[in-house]
Amino acid sequence: MRRVKATVRVGGQTLLDHAARPFVSIGARVVVVTGFFAEEVEPVCVAMGAVVARNVAPHRGMASSIRTGLRRVDEDVVFVHPVDCPGVKPVTLQFLLSVLAGFPDVHAAVPLYRGKGGHPVLLDRVARHLMVHRRDLTLRDLLAALGPGVVRVETDDPSVLLDIDTEADARAWISRFNLA
């Protein structure tokens, strides 16, 4: 995309607004990690009431951004969700929360759609601690390291697989969900 993804307007709202809305609707606190283009994204975060966590080393990759955000939370469970994956259903979020709560030996929940894993990933305190303190781990590595401590749950929500990387992706999403 030629513009900063979080600030791209889709159907009158920013992509960040679309990505955050389902979490807000279930009462979750939204923490947005900024890095590259922080000066453009942070005013949008403030306007929507999100907590800003600036990654001072975004060149280290997505895992460093995840760690930056995880350091700013103290909730028992935390969703990790990219801004370019908007539209997840609130019922999907509630489902992930209930699944994780139902398995005391499980530390992460991953939504699937037709067998393919997506976002958001839900982490408990154990998983969050590992991710923050093991700088060698990516989110994918963390899930692999947790092994049977990860539950993967099938959903009927195709939005868990959505990933808007191009203007064409954004147009297709707008068209599919009548957001124009």
Buried (B, 14 or more C-beta within 10 A) or exposed (E): BEEBBBBBEBEEBBBBBBBBBBBBEEEBBBBBBBBEBBEEBBEBBEEBEBBBBBBEEBEBEBBBBBBBBBBBBEEEBBBBBBBBBBBBBBEBBEBBBEBBEEEEEBBBBBBBBEEEBBBBBBBBBBBBEBBBEEEEBBBEBBBEBBEEBBBBBEBEBBBBBBEBEEEEBBEEBBEEBEBE
